[in-house]
Amino acid sequence: MSADFVIQARALSKRFFAVQALDNVEVAVRQGEIHALVGENGAGKSTLGKVISGITRPDSGNLIVRGRSVAYNSPRDALLDGITTITQEISLSGKQTVLQNVLLGQENSRAGVLNLHKMQQRYDEIRTLTGFDISPQTQVNSLRMADQKKVEVMQAIARNAQVIIMDEPTAMLSGEETALFLKTVRHLQGMGLTIIYVSHFLREVLDLADTVTIMRNGQVVRSAPTREESVESLVTAMLGKTVAQMYPSKVLPAPDAPVALRVKDLQSSVFANVNLTLRAGEILGLAGLVGSGRSRLVRTLFGAEDITSGSLEVGGVTFTPKTPQDAIQRGLYMLPESRKDQGLLLKQSVQLNITLPHLHEVSGLGGVINRQRELNGIGDLIKALDIRVGSPTTRIRNLSGGNQQKALFGKWLFKRPKVLMIDEPTRGIDVGAKQAIYELIVQLAREGMALLVVSSEIEEVLGLCHRVVVMRSGQLVSELKEKDGTLTEDNIIRAAFGTEAAERVDG
């Protein structure tokens, strides 16, 4: 047994009813490293994290912490050994101050009276140690998400944590917030802490971690230094198939397919002279750097942001959307990039989320909802989209990220649109669920639907799209086509960064 290992799992197994969540798992985590766990949903990575943090007890095997075999009965037992967890969901008291949250359970008091002076001193020590300059009297729910994550880190430091398990910590963060949080993780490593990092963002893992353990069906496929891995090798190990095999075969639309969407001379406070066309059965990609205006463009087409001038034509009918309802009535729908903030009501049922934009379709006289008609439509969609849910009345927050994303698709497929705009179709879901979404998108195109796909993943637009337009500084600067060989990763990157002469996009 090496003294370098702070955590060792020896033949750990755990079964939940008929599901073998962990099957003789062997993992060793070195002191001071960032050790990533990757795998599909159900691969066992979160269960392993819960065993290490005392949330779940294994059925068999040994957990060894700093050379000593342990059997934790609760997270408090693990915390006494310096092990704690930060999950994707914020677990702070939003109405309390930063100081109150950081020192929760660690308050200085005498005879039931808080010693605020000593608490402030302790907070200042933690702030100096971490370098996080957050005012102690700020109410937590007024902070942006990335700063709330920092508060959770400060809370862990206040509890003398030496090993922090991070379970999908960036799943709810924006791109900018993610970049800030990853700097925080590296800073913690610099302080000598050990990080066990559970994530389905493979590029993030490769950039951040020292070691990666790949899991599949409750077993460890392998552990290796991340410098020896690539996205391709990780996906192949996780799924047993290559990245290229994740994308279904594309069928090019007929050259004379009708135009489903035409954008003419669109102007706004963000865009200048945007023109594009999208034909029935075509998958058009919209690529570009963060801040290029991609999401703003589809939101504007959907009527969620103001248009200064210009018009849209959907199915041969010209109009200028003032509200999302205008777009929906014309058959132009949009899936937003954040299902949790913009797309779904997490506390409501799957059923309500899917039918909410279409209540008139399931209502009878007097606007009374026909529950049987609603359930019939929901049942067909759940089956067609393979949404893994026991009942349509299940709250959507209880579903996995992949099933939440499928339900979001269901929301906009309950009544088929003429044009479906999808902003970041696979953000926050694992690679297995990604493949299911890719198959759905390609199938919709085969059935004649026109799709506009915004994605930050170049592999995704290359694997899915027939044609890609690249956006830079609010303008469409280049058009790349699969059929003429111009649709390549190099051409997308060059156009996005402006390292070659822009090719005018006429639509």
ROMAR-593428 format. One line per field, with one value per residue (C-alpha): x, y, z; residue in three letters. Coordinates in Angstrom, 2 decimals, always signed. Layout:
% ROMAR-593428
px <- c(X	...)
py <- c(Y	...)
pz <- c(Z	...)
rest <- c(ALA	...)
END
This chain:
% ROMAR-593428
px <- c(+0.00	+1.51	+1.62	+0.87	-2.74	-5.20	-8.21	-8.30	-11.35	-10.76	-13.32	-16.22	-19.66	-23.11	-26.50	-29.76	-32.50	-31.93	-29.24	-25.58	-24.35	-20.77	-19.15	-15.75	-14.53	-10.80	-9.67	-6.70	-6.54	-3.21	-2.75	-3.05	-4.25	-7.39	-8.82	-11.75	-14.49	-16.26	-18.95	-22.53	-25.44	-25.69	-22.01	-21.45	-19.34	-21.77	-22.38	-18.64	-18.46	-21.30	-19.53	-16.33	-18.24	-20.26	-23.65	-23.91	-22.54	-21.09	-22.34	-18.80	-15.20	-12.98	-12.59	-9.12	-8.44	-4.83	-3.85	-6.69	-9.81	-12.98	-16.72	-18.58	-22.15	-22.85	-21.32	-20.37	-18.10	-16.38	-16.10	-14.20	-11.65	-11.60	-13.86	-16.83	-18.92	-20.01	-22.85	-24.27	-27.24	-26.44	-26.89	-26.68	-29.26	-30.05	-31.65	-28.66	-25.43	-22.21	-20.62	-23.54	-23.30	-19.53	-19.50	-22.71	-22.16	-18.83	-20.16	-18.31	-20.69	-20.86	-24.00	-25.90	-24.67	-22.70	-19.24	-19.47	-15.97	-14.36	-16.59	-15.48	-11.84	-12.34	-14.07	-11.21	-8.73	-10.68	-11.00	-7.24	-6.52	-8.75	-8.29	-12.07	-13.01	-16.71	-18.34	-19.39	-22.64	-23.91	-27.07	-26.23	-29.16	-27.98	-24.70	-24.18	-23.91	-20.11	-19.74	-22.24	-19.99	-17.08	-19.12	-19.59	-15.83	-15.24	-17.72	-15.73	-12.48	-14.12	-14.87	-11.20	-11.87	-8.79	-10.62	-13.47	-15.69	-17.23	-20.22	-21.07	-20.18	-20.36	-23.60	-25.61	-22.95	-22.61	-19.45	-17.93	-18.88	-17.42	-14.08	-14.00	-14.91	-12.19	-9.65	-11.02	-10.48	-6.87	-6.36	-7.62	-5.15	-2.43	-3.42	-2.69	-6.28	-7.28	-10.18	-12.32	-14.06	-17.17	-18.15	-19.53	-17.75	-14.87	-12.82	-13.16	-11.84	-8.89	-7.93	-8.35	-7.57	-4.29	-5.83	-9.10	-10.98	-13.44	-16.47	-19.04	-21.92	-20.66	-17.13	-13.83	-12.65	-9.30	-7.52	-4.86	-3.07	-5.21	-2.22	-2.59	-6.30	-8.39	-12.10	-12.09	-10.42	-12.68	-15.87	-14.73	-14.00	-17.27	-19.55	-17.60	-17.87	-16.02	-17.08	-17.83	-20.22	-22.26	-23.61	-26.28	-25.83	-26.98	-29.37	-29.03	-32.30	-33.42	-31.96	-35.49	-36.83	-39.13	-37.71	-38.97	-37.31	-36.01	-34.47	-34.32	-32.09	-32.47	-31.28	-31.20	-29.02	-26.80	-26.98	-26.41	-27.82	-28.49	-29.79	-30.19	-32.38	-33.20	-34.90	-37.23	-35.23	-32.04	-29.92	-28.22	-25.52	-24.81	-21.23	-19.03	-17.21	-18.97	-20.27	-20.52	-24.30	-25.47	-27.93	-29.08	-29.88	-32.13	-33.81	-34.50	-35.94	-38.16	-39.48	-37.76	-35.59	-36.46	-35.98	-35.13	-35.92	-36.14	-38.53	-38.92	-40.67	-41.90	-43.71	-44.10	-45.72	-43.82	-44.01	-41.95	-42.17	-42.83	-43.23	-42.50	-46.23	-46.01	-43.27	-45.08	-48.26	-46.25	-44.64	-41.22	-40.13	-36.95	-35.24	-33.19	-29.60	-30.43	-33.26	-33.19	-33.29	-35.23	-36.82	-38.44	-40.39	-38.37	-40.90	-43.71	-44.56	-43.28	-46.87	-47.33	-43.95	-44.65	-48.17	-47.74	-47.21	-50.03	-52.87	-55.32	-54.56	-55.72	-58.59	-62.27	-65.13	-64.56	-60.81	-61.13	-58.21	-59.21	-56.96	-57.44	-56.43	-53.45	-52.35	-52.71	-50.41	-47.95	-47.82	-47.02	-44.24	-42.68	-42.54	-41.25	-38.55	-37.68	-38.05	-37.22	-39.94	-42.29	-45.27	-46.05	-46.92	-43.32	-41.64	-39.18	-36.41	-36.29	-35.19	-31.61	-30.18	-30.61	-34.25	-34.91	-33.48	-35.68	-38.70	-37.69	-37.72	-41.11	-42.40	-41.74	-42.72	-46.15	-47.35	-44.85	-43.21	-42.21	-38.85	-37.13	-34.26	-32.10	-29.59	-26.93	-28.90	-26.73	-25.46	-25.24	-25.96	-23.76	-22.46	-25.06	-27.91	-26.14	-26.33	-30.08	-30.51	-28.42	-30.55	-33.70	-32.42	-31.41	-34.70	-36.68	-34.74	-35.44	-39.14	-38.89	-38.50	-36.10	-33.64	-31.30	-28.72	-26.52	-23.60	-20.30	-18.99	-17.39	-17.58	-21.32	-21.96	-19.66	-21.36	-24.94	-25.20	-25.49	-24.39	-22.89	-22.90	-20.28	-21.09	-18.62	-19.41	-23.08	-22.58	-22.72	-19.24	-18.89	-21.00	-19.55	-21.14	-20.64	-21.43	-18.58	-16.03	-15.69	-17.33	-14.22	-13.07	-10.21	-12.54	-14.98	-12.19	-10.60	-13.94	-14.82	-11.51	-11.41	-8.05	-9.16	-11.16	-14.86	-17.16	-20.43	-23.49	-26.41	-28.82)
py <- c(+0.00	+3.29	+6.16	+8.45	+7.23	+9.15	+7.09	+3.48	+1.47	-2.27	-4.54	-2.23	-3.52	-2.03	-3.23	-1.25	-3.85	-5.33	-2.78	-3.58	+0.00	-0.97	-4.26	-4.99	-1.43	-0.75	+2.90	+4.66	+8.44	+10.13	+12.91	+16.33	+15.22	+16.02	+12.58	+12.50	+9.86	+9.60	+7.34	+7.28	+7.83	+4.62	+3.78	+3.99	+7.14	+9.03	+5.93	+5.55	+9.20	+8.62	+5.62	+7.63	+10.52	+8.33	+8.89	+5.24	+2.10	-0.58	-4.17	-5.53	-4.51	-2.07	+1.70	+2.72	+6.32	+7.29	+3.67	+2.78	+0.76	+2.75	+2.03	+5.34	+5.41	+9.00	+12.01	+13.34	+10.34	+11.07	+14.77	+13.85	+12.29	+15.48	+14.26	+16.26	+16.66	+19.53	+18.59	+20.22	+21.55	+24.46	+23.29	+26.66	+28.63	+31.36	+33.76	+33.67	+35.60	+34.28	+34.22	+32.28	+29.69	+29.33	+28.75	+26.71	+24.15	+25.77	+28.83	+30.28	+30.70	+30.79	+30.05	+30.09	+33.57	+33.86	+35.40	+37.43	+38.84	+35.39	+34.26	+37.22	+36.43	+32.82	+33.97	+36.37	+33.50	+31.38	+34.29	+34.89	+31.19	+30.76	+34.21	+34.56	+38.18	+37.80	+40.10	+38.10	+40.04	+39.46	+37.37	+34.16	+34.20	+37.59	+36.05	+34.68	+30.91	+30.78	+32.79	+30.53	+27.63	+29.52	+29.84	+26.07	+25.67	+28.08	+26.08	+22.91	+24.64	+25.86	+22.20	+21.32	+19.25	+17.75	+15.69	+17.33	+15.22	+17.39	+15.71	+17.47	+20.88	+22.81	+21.30	+24.41	+26.99	+29.11	+28.92	+31.97	+30.73	+27.31	+28.85	+30.74	+27.63	+25.54	+28.17	+27.69	+23.93	+24.40	+26.87	+24.27	+21.76	+24.36	+24.56	+20.83	+19.54	+16.37	+16.65	+13.76	+15.26	+13.56	+14.98	+14.15	+17.15	+15.23	+18.15	+19.77	+16.58	+16.34	+19.98	+19.82	+16.39	+14.59	+11.12	+9.80	+6.65	+5.41	+3.44	+1.38	-0.68	-0.38	-1.49	+0.29	+0.06	+1.65	+4.44	+6.40	+9.76	+12.19	+13.03	+9.51	+9.99	+11.88	+12.52	+9.67	+7.20	+8.15	+7.77	+4.45	+3.14	+4.49	+3.25	+0.58	+2.64	+5.52	+9.18	+8.81	+5.95	+8.23	+10.17	+8.62	+8.71	+11.97	+12.08	+15.22	+17.02	+17.24	+20.27	+21.43	+20.91	+23.81	+26.69	+26.31	+29.45	+32.54	+35.44	+38.71	+41.67	+41.13	+44.06	+44.54	+46.15	+43.05	+41.99	+43.62	+42.40	+38.75	+36.68	+32.92	+30.16	+26.74	+24.03	+21.26	+18.20	+20.20	+20.50	+23.88	+24.52	+27.90	+28.03	+30.71	+31.75	+32.53	+36.07	+35.94	+36.33	+32.79	+32.45	+36.06	+35.37	+32.36	+34.19	+37.08	+34.76	+33.30	+36.74	+36.81	+39.82	+42.91	+43.24	+46.68	+45.79	+42.83	+39.91	+36.15	+33.82	+30.48	+28.10	+30.87	+33.32	+36.53	+38.03	+39.83	+38.08	+40.45	+37.71	+33.97	+33.38	+34.96	+32.50	+29.50	+30.32	+30.28	+26.93	+28.27	+26.72	+27.02	+24.86	+27.21	+26.50	+26.13	+23.70	+24.48	+28.27	+28.81	+25.58	+23.61	+24.13	+21.76	+21.52	+20.61	+17.28	+15.91	+16.10	+19.80	+20.75	+19.05	+20.36	+23.88	+25.67	+23.64	+23.76	+24.82	+21.53	+19.46	+21.69	+21.43	+23.87	+26.66	+26.02	+22.93	+20.54	+17.11	+14.96	+11.84	+13.66	+15.12	+11.75	+10.05	+12.61	+12.49	+8.70	+8.54	+11.12	+9.50	+6.20	+7.73	+9.77	+6.98	+9.26	+7.06	+8.02	+5.93	+8.23	+11.44	+13.00	+12.61	+15.92	+16.70	+17.60	+13.90	+12.87	+12.53	+15.32	+13.27	+12.51	+16.16	+17.13	+14.56	+15.99	+19.46	+18.10	+16.58	+20.01	+21.27	+18.08	+17.70	+19.69	+19.36	+22.63	+23.61	+24.81	+23.71	+25.84	+24.03	+25.93	+23.57	+20.32	+18.15	+20.56	+18.91	+15.31	+12.25	+10.69	+7.93	+10.42	+12.54	+9.71	+9.39	+13.14	+12.93	+10.08	+12.11	+15.22	+13.24	+11.35	+14.61	+15.88	+12.64	+13.22	+16.62	+18.97	+21.91	+22.27	+25.10	+23.83	+26.09	+24.29	+25.14	+21.65	+21.62	+17.82	+18.13	+20.49	+18.44	+15.19	+16.46	+19.27	+19.36	+22.98	+25.41	+29.20	+30.78	+33.87	+36.51	+39.82	+39.67	+38.85	+35.67	+35.57	+32.18	+29.36	+25.83	+22.88	+19.16	+18.52	+20.72	+19.63	+23.01	+21.82	+21.07	+21.82	+23.96	+26.12	+26.62	+27.70	+30.04	+31.71	+32.01	+33.69	+35.76	+34.39	+34.27	+36.56	+36.44	+34.85	+36.72	+34.66	+35.60	+32.99)
pz <- c(+0.00	-1.14	+1.34	-1.63	-1.76	+0.38	-0.78	-1.93	-2.95	-2.72	-4.40	-3.49	-4.46	-4.00	-5.23	-5.25	-5.68	-9.18	-10.14	-9.49	-9.02	-8.07	-9.02	-7.41	-7.98	-7.51	-7.45	-5.84	-5.39	-4.70	-2.18	-3.80	-7.22	-9.18	-9.91	-12.35	-12.55	-15.91	-17.33	-18.53	-16.17	-14.19	-14.66	-10.89	-10.56	-8.30	-6.20	-5.68	-4.60	-2.13	-0.62	-0.15	+1.45	+3.83	+2.17	+1.05	+2.67	+0.37	+0.51	+0.38	-0.13	+1.73	+1.75	+2.91	+3.94	+4.62	+5.10	+7.49	+6.67	+7.42	+7.53	+7.50	+8.76	+7.74	+5.96	+9.38	+9.90	+6.59	+7.47	+10.63	+8.25	+6.18	+3.33	+2.05	-1.12	-3.37	-5.73	-8.85	-6.86	-4.56	-0.96	+0.77	+2.73	+0.23	+2.72	+5.06	+4.71	+3.25	+6.73	+8.21	+5.45	+5.52	+9.30	+9.47	+12.22	+13.09	+14.95	+17.94	+20.87	+24.62	+26.59	+23.31	+22.33	+19.09	+19.29	+16.07	+16.46	+16.48	+13.62	+11.55	+12.36	+11.24	+8.05	+7.29	+7.72	+5.20	+2.80	+2.95	+2.53	-0.51	-2.01	-2.49	-1.89	-1.08	+1.46	+4.55	+4.97	+1.43	+1.19	-0.67	-3.09	-4.41	-5.61	-9.09	-9.34	-9.62	-6.39	-4.63	-5.59	-4.00	-0.81	-0.81	-1.17	+1.74	+3.79	+3.06	+4.08	+7.32	+8.09	+7.58	+4.45	+2.84	+0.21	-1.71	-3.94	-6.67	-8.34	-11.64	-10.10	-13.40	-14.73	-13.77	-14.63	-17.75	-19.84	-18.14	-14.68	-15.48	-16.43	-13.12	-11.15	-12.80	-11.70	-8.19	-8.42	-9.53	-6.68	-4.18	-5.57	-5.12	-1.46	-1.14	-1.24	-3.07	-5.51	-6.76	-9.80	-11.20	-14.59	-18.02	-19.62	-21.15	-22.44	-19.03	-17.44	-19.81	-19.20	-15.43	-13.99	-13.38	-13.44	-14.88	-13.93	-16.55	-15.37	-17.25	-15.83	-12.26	-13.10	-13.62	-17.22	-16.40	-14.52	-16.37	-16.46	-18.46	-20.67	-22.10	-22.91	-25.46	-25.92	-28.45	-26.09	-23.18	-25.22	-26.64	-23.13	-21.70	-24.47	-26.28	-29.49	-31.13	-31.30	-35.02	-34.26	-31.96	-34.96	-37.20	-40.96	-42.47	-45.40	-47.49	-48.20	-51.81	-53.63	-54.40	-50.86	-49.92	-47.90	-44.31	-42.90	-44.62	-42.68	-44.60	-43.66	-39.92	-37.83	-34.07	-31.42	-31.71	-35.39	-38.73	-42.04	-41.14	-44.06	-44.15	-45.51	-44.11	-46.14	-45.01	-43.97	-43.48	-40.32	-40.34	-37.75	-36.20	-34.90	-33.38	-30.24	-26.96	-27.28	-31.08	-30.88	-31.67	-28.79	-29.17	-32.82	-32.19	-29.29	-31.64	-34.30	-31.57	-30.63	-27.24	-28.20	-30.23	-33.98	-35.35	-38.95	-41.29	-41.45	-41.24	-43.61	-42.24	-44.56	-47.12	-44.68	-43.91	-40.42	-37.78	-34.38	-31.50	-28.87	-28.64	-29.06	-32.53	-33.50	-31.99	-33.92	-37.16	-36.32	-35.29	-31.95	-29.86	-27.24	-25.02	-24.00	-20.29	-19.63	-15.91	-16.15	-19.38	-20.53	-17.71	-14.50	-12.35	-9.50	-11.88	-13.49	-16.78	-18.00	-17.26	-18.70	-22.02	-22.56	-21.12	-24.48	-26.06	-23.54	-26.24	-28.01	-25.02	-23.87	-24.59	-24.26	-21.78	-21.75	-19.52	-20.03	-21.35	-19.17	-21.28	-24.47	-22.62	-21.23	-24.61	-26.21	-23.34	-23.35	-27.05	-26.70	-23.64	-25.52	-28.76	-27.00	-24.55	-21.53	-18.54	-16.07	-13.97	-14.42	-16.36	-12.99	-11.76	-10.98	-13.71	-11.26	-10.28	-13.77	-14.98	-17.11	-20.27	-19.54	-18.66	-22.05	-23.80	-21.97	-23.20	-26.74	-25.99	-24.98	-28.51	-30.34	-28.73	-31.73	-34.57	-35.67	-39.19	-37.89	-34.67	-33.32	-30.75	-28.62	-27.17	-27.68	-25.43	-22.74	-19.34	-20.36	-20.57	-23.77	-23.84	-23.65	-26.27	-28.76	-28.19	-28.83	-32.00	-33.31	-32.56	-34.38	-37.48	-37.49	-37.32	-40.35	-42.22	-41.56	-43.24	-40.28	-40.66	-37.78	-36.77	-34.26	-32.11	-30.49	-28.82	-29.65	-33.09	-33.24	-32.73	-35.63	-37.86	-36.90	-37.21	-39.73	-43.51	-43.59	-41.06	-40.88	-38.63	-36.60	-35.42	-33.69	-34.58	-38.25	-40.30	-41.81	-43.48	-44.89	-44.97	-46.75	-46.40	-50.06	-51.33	-48.69	-46.97	-43.73	-41.66	-38.13	-39.41	-41.52	-38.62	-36.26	-38.80	-39.55	-35.85	-35.02	-38.22	-39.38	-43.00	-45.25	-44.42	-46.99	-47.26	-46.33	-48.55	-47.22)
rest <- c(MET	SER	ALA	ASP	PHE	VAL	ILE	GLN	ALA	ARG	ALA	LEU	SER	LYS	ARG	PHE	PHE	ALA	VAL	GLN	ALA	LEU	ASP	ASN	VAL	GLU	VAL	ALA	VAL	ARG	GLN	GLY	GLU	ILE	HIS	ALA	LEU	VAL	GLY	GLU	ASN	GLY	ALA	GLY	LYS	SER	THR	LEU	GLY	LYS	VAL	ILE	SER	GLY	ILE	THR	ARG	PRO	ASP	SER	GLY	ASN	LEU	ILE	VAL	ARG	GLY	ARG	SER	VAL	ALA	TYR	ASN	SER	PRO	ARG	ASP	ALA	LEU	LEU	ASP	GLY	ILE	THR	THR	ILE	THR	GLN	GLU	ILE	SER	LEU	SER	GLY	LYS	GLN	THR	VAL	LEU	GLN	ASN	VAL	LEU	LEU	GLY	GLN	GLU	ASN	SER	ARG	ALA	GLY	VAL	LEU	ASN	LEU	HIS	LYS	MET	GLN	GLN	ARG	TYR	ASP	GLU	ILE	ARG	THR	LEU	THR	GLY	PHE	ASP	ILE	SER	PRO	GLN	THR	GLN	VAL	ASN	SER	LEU	ARG	MET	ALA	ASP	GLN	LYS	LYS	VAL	GLU	VAL	MET	GLN	ALA	ILE	ALA	ARG	ASN	ALA	GLN	VAL	ILE	ILE	MET	ASP	GLU	PRO	THR	ALA	MET	LEU	SER	GLY	GLU	GLU	THR	ALA	LEU	PHE	LEU	LYS	THR	VAL	ARG	HIS	LEU	GLN	GLY	MET	GLY	LEU	THR	ILE	ILE	TYR	VAL	SER	HIS	PHE	LEU	ARG	GLU	VAL	LEU	ASP	LEU	ALA	ASP	THR	VAL	THR	ILE	MET	ARG	ASN	GLY	GLN	VAL	VAL	ARG	SER	ALA	PRO	THR	ARG	GLU	GLU	SER	VAL	GLU	SER	LEU	VAL	THR	ALA	MET	LEU	GLY	LYS	THR	VAL	ALA	GLN	MET	TYR	PRO	SER	LYS	VAL	LEU	PRO	ALA	PRO	ASP	ALA	PRO	VAL	ALA	LEU	ARG	VAL	LYS	ASP	LEU	GLN	SER	SER	VAL	PHE	ALA	ASN	VAL	ASN	LEU	THR	LEU	ARG	ALA	GLY	GLU	ILE	LEU	GLY	LEU	ALA	GLY	LEU	VAL	GLY	SER	GLY	ARG	SER	ARG	LEU	VAL	ARG	THR	LEU	PHE	GLY	ALA	GLU	ASP	ILE	THR	SER	GLY	SER	LEU	GLU	VAL	GLY	GLY	VAL	THR	PHE	THR	PRO	LYS	THR	PRO	GLN	ASP	ALA	ILE	GLN	ARG	GLY	LEU	TYR	MET	LEU	PRO	GLU	SER	ARG	LYS	ASP	GLN	GLY	LEU	LEU	LEU	LYS	GLN	SER	VAL	GLN	LEU	ASN	ILE	THR	LEU	PRO	HIS	LEU	HIS	GLU	VAL	SER	GLY	LEU	GLY	GLY	VAL	ILE	ASN	ARG	GLN	ARG	GLU	LEU	ASN	GLY	ILE	GLY	ASP	LEU	ILE	LYS	ALA	LEU	ASP	ILE	ARG	VAL	GLY	SER	PRO	THR	THR	ARG	ILE	ARG	ASN	LEU	SER	GLY	GLY	ASN	GLN	GLN	LYS	ALA	LEU	PHE	GLY	LYS	TRP	LEU	PHE	LYS	ARG	PRO	LYS	VAL	LEU	MET	ILE	ASP	GLU	PRO	THR	ARG	GLY	ILE	ASP	VAL	GLY	ALA	LYS	GLN	ALA	ILE	TYR	GLU	LEU	ILE	VAL	GLN	LEU	ALA	ARG	GLU	GLY	MET	ALA	LEU	LEU	VAL	VAL	SER	SER	GLU	ILE	GLU	GLU	VAL	LEU	GLY	LEU	CYS	HIS	ARG	VAL	VAL	VAL	MET	ARG	SER	GLY	GLN	LEU	VAL	SER	GLU	LEU	LYS	GLU	LYS	ASP	GLY	THR	LEU	THR	GLU	ASP	ASN	ILE	ILE	ARG	ALA	ALA	PHE	GLY	THR	GLU	ALA	ALA	GLU	ARG	VAL	ASP	GLY)
END
